Amino acid sequence: MPTIKLRFHERDTLPDALERRANELDITVEQLVKRFICTGMEDYETEDGPAEPGESLDDFLVKNGALKEK
């Protein structure tokens, strides 16, 4: 599984703010950061055409760019 490490200065207040917001939403900070990344990437390399059908859910997600091939 790919890992992305974020580092903050010891005096930076953003990690505390992320923790507070995640607690408000009853999710982990990691889940919150993933939401931010997904929101930021929504318009990147999107295709406007209809979804391509798949033979299974996994096949559908691969054909439409949500998952990589196994």
C-alpha positions as CSV (number, residue, x, y, z in Angstrom):
1,M,0.0,0.0,0.0
2,P,1.5,3.4,-0.9
3,T,2.2,5.7,2.0
4,I,2.4,9.5,1.9
5,K,4.1,11.1,4.9
6,L,3.3,14.7,6.0
7,R,5.5,16.6,8.3
8,F,4.6,19.7,10.2
9,H,6.7,22.1,12.2
10,E,6.3,21.4,16.0
11,R,4.7,24.8,16.4
12,D,2.3,24.4,13.5
13,T,-1.4,24.5,14.5
14,L,-2.8,22.7,11.5
15,P,-2.4,19.1,13.0
16,D,-4.5,20.2,16.0
17,A,-7.1,21.8,13.7
18,L,-7.3,18.5,11.6
19,E,-7.8,16.5,14.8
20,R,-10.6,18.8,16.0
21,R,-12.4,18.6,12.6
22,A,-12.0,14.9,12.3
23,N,-13.5,14.5,15.8
24,E,-16.4,16.7,14.8
25,L,-17.1,14.4,11.9
26,D,-16.4,11.2,14.0
27,I,-13.7,10.1,11.6
28,T,-9.9,9.7,11.8
29,V,-7.5,12.3,10.7
30,E,-6.3,10.0,8.0
31,Q,-9.9,9.7,6.6
32,L,-10.3,13.5,6.7
33,V,-7.0,14.0,4.8
34,K,-8.1,11.4,2.2
35,R,-11.4,13.4,1.8
36,F,-9.4,16.6,1.2
37,I,-7.2,14.9,-1.3
38,C,-10.2,13.4,-3.2
39,T,-11.9,16.7,-3.3
40,G,-8.8,18.4,-4.6
41,M,-8.4,15.8,-7.3
42,E,-12.1,15.8,-8.5
43,D,-11.4,17.8,-11.6
44,Y,-8.1,16.3,-12.5
45,E,-8.1,14.1,-15.6
46,T,-11.8,13.5,-15.5
47,E,-13.6,12.1,-18.5
48,D,-17.0,13.5,-19.4
49,G,-18.2,10.4,-21.2
50,P,-20.6,7.8,-19.8
51,A,-19.2,5.0,-17.5
52,E,-18.1,1.8,-19.2
53,P,-20.0,-1.2,-17.9
54,G,-18.1,-4.0,-16.3
55,E,-18.7,-7.7,-15.7
56,S,-18.3,-7.2,-11.9
57,L,-18.0,-4.3,-9.5
58,D,-14.2,-4.7,-9.5
59,D,-14.1,-4.8,-13.3
60,F,-16.3,-1.7,-13.5
61,L,-14.1,0.2,-11.1
62,V,-10.9,-0.7,-13.0
63,K,-12.5,0.1,-16.4
64,N,-13.6,3.5,-15.1
65,G,-10.3,4.5,-13.5
66,A,-11.3,4.1,-9.8
67,L,-9.0,1.1,-9.2
68,K,-5.8,-0.2,-10.7
69,E,-5.6,-3.7,-12.4
70,K,-4.6,-6.5,-10.0
